Amino acid sequence: MGICDGRVVIITGAGRGLGREHALAFAAEGAKVVVNDVGASLQGDGNDMSPAQEVVELIRERGGEAITNGDDIADWDGAGRLVQSAIDTFGGLDTVVTNAGIVRDRMFVNMSVDEWDAVIRVHLRGTFCPVKHAVEYWRAESKAGRQRDGRVVTTSSGAGLHGSIAQANYSAAKAGIATFTINIAAELGRIGVNANSIAPSARSRMTEEAFAEMMAKPEIGFDAMDPANISPLVVWLGSGDCNVSGRVFECAGGLISLSDGWQVGAEFDKGAKWVPAEIGSVVDDLVKAAPAPFPVHGT
């Protein structure tokens, strides 16, 4: 018996890297898993279902239940088919983990609108579409008196929380995902849905080239950047045991931290309309009183 015994879980981008480890970890805890992956390159090109099928076969070899799904999660109808595949195959749906993503890294002065749109589409729209279809199902179940312990686990990033050089598109998308998650958490608790986000640091196709030294596997000792280290947190957040919602967790190796997000900082109220020339000295004082911001990654 595992903490997800009998739960039905969809994981997007589950053919490789973090998603693959999430799928294996959920299955090991008793979940029935839909392994979604279009099999695209890191830039979003191509279509190869073999990685997803390999994950499914490995789950089945270990005694678990899983199916593949190759729908485009950023396509509204495709995301609907993904959710329906879980319901048709396993009789319901309990957890959605949105992990799929691409990168089109470029310094902002050289970034094209197509590079912006591609990353926003996969990350942000590709989070909205499957979650929206899942929520429609959970809402209908709740209205019918069959409320499920719905769980949403989205994937943000340190880039989304702090910024990252040459990743304005990716950072904006990941910031949007974090805020999207805390927003839906505030709305969906009444139908039994918890929503949380992770900002993981681990070895993947996205990180092993950009941060080669940090992501290198050590010859001995604990491999802190092994993507499998992230999955236990994701499994707990996707389980019925999860009793938190609307939170963003940064995680790496054996470290879990709770990101406290935007907070109201130092303030000064004049009690009257400002004159522009007065603003500078007040802002200087506010900046001095406030904690230094976390540095943008890559600076």
Stockholm file with secondary structure:
# STOCKHOLM 1.0

chainA/1-299         MGICDGRVVIITGAGRGLGREHALAFAAEGAKVVVNDVGASLQGDGNDMSPAQEVVELIRERGGEAITNGDDIADWDGAGRLVQSAIDTFGGLDTVVTNAGIVRDRMFVNMSVDEWDAVIRVHLRGTFCPVKHAVEYWRAESKAGRQRDGRVVTTSSGAGLHGSIAQANYSAAKAGIATFTINIAAELGRIGVNANSIAPSARSRMTEEAFAEMMAKPEIGFDAMDPANISPLVVWLGSGDCNVSGRVFECAGGLISLSDGWQVGAEFDKGAKWVPAEIGSVVDDLVKAAPAPFPVHGT
#=GR chainA/1-299 SS CCTTTTCEEEEETCSSHHHHHHHHHHHHTTCEEEEECCCCCTTSCCCCCHHHHHHHHHHHHTTCEEEEECCCTTSHHHHHHHHHHHHHHHSCCCEEEECCCCCCCBCGGGCCHHHHHHHHIIIIIHHHHHHHHHHHHHHHHHHTTCCCCCEEEEECCHHHHHCBTTBHHHHHHHHHHHHHHHHHHHHHGGGTCEEEEEEEECCSTTTTTTTHHHHCCCSSSCCTTCGGGTHHHHHHHTSTTCCCCSCEEEEETTEEEEECCCCCCCCCCCSSCCCHHHHHHHHHHHHHHSCCCCCCBTC
#=GC SS_cons         CCTTTTCEEEEETCSSHHHHHHHHHHHHTTCEEEEECCCCCTTSCCCCCHHHHHHHHHHHHTTCEEEEECCCTTSHHHHHHHHHHHHHHHSCCCEEEECCCCCCCBCGGGCCHHHHHHHHIIIIIHHHHHHHHHHHHHHHHHHTTCCCCCEEEEECCHHHHHCBTTBHHHHHHHHHHHHHHHHHHHHHGGGTCEEEEEEEECCSTTTTTTTHHHHCCCSSSCCTTCGGGTHHHHHHHTSTTCCCCSCEEEEETTEEEEECCCCCCCCCCCSSCCCHHHHHHHHHHHHHHSCCCCCCBTC
//
